[in-house]
Amino acid sequence: MIHSDELIDALTAAAHAAANAARPETLRHFRSDPHTDNKDGAGFDPVTEGDRAAERAMRAVLADLRPDDAILGEEFGVQPGTSGLTWVLDPIDGTRAYIAGAPTWGVLVAVSDENGPIMGLIDQPHVGERFFGGPHGATLDGPGGQRRLTTRGPRPLSEAIVMTTFPEVGTPEEGAAFRRVAAAAKLTRYGLDCYAYGLVALGLADLVVEAGLQPYDIQGPMAVVQAAGGIVTDWQGGPAHEGGRVIAAANEAIHAEAMRLLKG
């Protein structure tokens, strides 16, 4: 769907306003040994007051600026809307890193229509970096000012940097597929959560390969990588905005090479 420049400007302003509102809420609890609850009785899926406070703050901003849009947030679920647009929010992607004091977590914001994200961002409040991607391209704003983002050009997988969050990746089958890619790559790095996608958009990494994602895990990062010239699909080459198995690639060539290995 083609959206007017006026709408794009309004959505851009709302996305940044939501991320701005989340920043102080996340920082208030970061590196302060926040109280942590476990959302998964069979494993460990942490949530802190930082997660909840940041999502409440973003929802309040969107209620004011975009009252007719729907919202899907990790902590507070679905709020219906009437506009055909949905804000997809992950107040702290990488809560495990957050509670460990590592600055690789991020606030994720995206706004989507029926085809997937129109724009999105990855915000790292502690280091003051914000990766943004939309119809007019991708940018990084941080302590060094603003720069345009462009993904890395083609190079063989044997020279590539591959990233994922969990060494297990997902099921044993998914883990085996990932290890085929990792074994062929020059360097594999783990545990960077959403920040890894920012590094692909920045032109420093070639691939992020993950499984078991939710829409709020991928839509913000997906928008950034795609706006910087990269490709984000599922492991079959189809749409990735609903989550599941996802591959984010710097370019078509490295995407194709990695896909062959993922498919076995």
N, C-alpha and C positions, 0 to 999 in steps of 0.2 A: 504494500500500500504506500502511495506517495503522500507525504505529509507536508503541509505548508511551512514556509520559513517562519511564520508567526508562531505556529505550534511548536516547531523545533526550538525556537528561542525560549518559549515558555517552559517547555519540558527541561531544557538545559538549566535554566534558572532554578527550577524546582529540585532537580537532581543535586545541584551544588548546595542548595539551601538545606536539603535533608542531610547530606553528608556533614555540612557545617554544624548542624544541630547534634549529630551523633558524636562528633569529636570530643567535646568536653565530658560527655557521659562515659565514654570508654576510658579516657585518660584519668578520670577521677578514681577508677578502681584498678588501673594497671600498675603492676609492681607494688601492690599493697596487700598481697595475700587475700584476694577477695573470697568471700564465701562461695562455695561451688556446690551446686546440686547435680545429680546424675539423672539424665533423662532416659537412660537405658538400663533396666534392671539386670539384663543379661551381660552387659559389658560396661563400657565407660563412654558416655556422651555428655560432656560437661556443659553446664550453663551457669553463668554468673549474673550478678546484679548489673554488671556492665552491659551484658547482652540485652537484658530486659529494658534497662533505662535508655540505651541507645535506640532500640526499636520504638519505644514509646515516644521519644523525642522526634524521630523521623515521621512517625504516623501523625503527630500533632502538626508538623509543618505541612505535610501533604493534605491533611484535612482542611487547612487554611488556604493553600495555594491551588490544590487540585481536588476539590471535594467530590467531583463526579467520577473520578478514576477508582478502579479497584486496587486493592493491596493484597499481596501475598508476602507474609513475613515468616521467618523461621520460628520466632518465639510466640507469635500471637495469631498465626494462621491467616485465613482469608477474610477480607472485608469486601463485599460485593460493590460494584460500581455500574454506571450506566453509559460511560463514554466509549467503551471498547478498548480502553487502555488499562494496563495493570502495572503497578509498581511492585517490583520484586526486591525484597530487602533481606540482607543477612547482616545483622548489626555487628557481629564479630565472627568473621570467617577465620577459623584457626583458634578456637577457644583454648585448645590444648597449649598452643604457643603462648597465648595470652596469660594463662595461669602460671606458666613457667617463666614469664618475664621476657620472652623472646619477641623482638619487634618484627615478626613476619606475618602477623595477623592483619586483617583489614576489614574495613566497613565496605560492604558491597551494595550498590544501588543500581537498578536497571528499570527501564520502563519499556513495556512490550505491547505489541498488538498481536493479532492472530498468527502472524508469521515469525514471531520471536522478538528479541530486543531491538528497539529503535536506537537506544543509546544506553550507556552504562559507565560505571566508574568503580575503581578500586582506590580506597583512601587508607593510607597508613598514618594515623594521627601522631604517633610517637616521633616519627622521623619527619613528619610534615610533607609527605609526598602524596600526590593525587594523580592517578592515571585516569584519563577520561577518553571515551571513544563515542563518536556519533556520526551523523551523515556528513559532517564537514571534516572528518579526520580524527586523529588521536593526538593527545598532548600529555605531557607530564609537567605538573607544577610542583615545585619543591624549593628547598633552600637555595638552589642555584638558579632560580627563575623558571621560565617556561620554555619547553622545547617540543618540537613536533616529533612524533613517534613513527618509526618505520621498521618493520620487521626485517630480519636478516635475509639476504639473498640465498639462493640454492648452494648447498655444499653436500657432499655425501654423508650418509648417516655415520660412517666411520670417523667423521670429523665433528660430529654434532654433540651438543649438550642437551641431555634429556632430563626432565624433572617430573617428580610425582610427590604426593604428600606422604602416603604410607608405604613402607617397603612391601607389605602384603598386597597392596593395590586393591584387592577385593576378594573374590572367591579364589580357590586354588587354580581353577582354570584361567581366570583373569590374570592372576599373578604370573602364571607360566607364560601367557601371551606377552605381558609387559617385559618379562625377563628376556624374551627373544629380542625385543627392541633394545633393551639396555645392554645386552651382550654385544650388540653390533655397534653401539655408540662409543664415542671417545670418552665421555664423562657423564655420569648419572648422579643427580643430587636429589635428596629427600627432605621432606618436612617443611617446605616453604609455603604451603597452602596457596592462597590467592596471589601472593606476591610473585610466584613463579610465572603466572600469566603476564604480569607486568613486565617481567624480564624478557619474555618472548616479544611483547610489543616494543620494548626498548631496543631490540635487535641484539641481545646478548645471549639468549637461549634459543634453541631450535624447536623443541617439542615439550609439551606437557601431556602426559597420558594418565588418566584416572578412571576409576569406576565407582559405582554406587553413589553418584552425585544427585542432589536435588536441584530443582530449578533455581532456587536462591543461591546455590553454590556456584553456578556457572553463568548465569545471564549477564551479570556485571562484567566479569572477566572476558566473556565471549564477545561482548560489544567492543571492548578495548582492543583485543587482538585483531578482530575483523577490521576495525577502523584503521588500524596500523598496517593493514595489508596482509594479515595472516588468514588462516583457514581454521574453523572450528566445526567438527562434525562428531557424530557418534562413530563407533568402531566399524560400522558398515558403510560409512560415507553419507549418512542421512542427517537430518536436523538434530541438533544437540541441546536445544534450549529447554527441553523437559528433563535434562539430566541423564542419569545412567552412566554408560561407558562413553567417555569423551576423550578426543584427541584434539589438541590445539597445536597448530603447526605454523612455522614462520612463512612457508611458501608451499606451492603445489608439489614441487619435486620431493621435498622431505616428507610431506604428508603421504604421498603415494608410496614411498619406500617403507615408511613405518607401517602403513596399512597392510602391506603385503605380509609383514611379519606378525602383526596382530591377528590376522586371519589364519595364520598357520600355513 
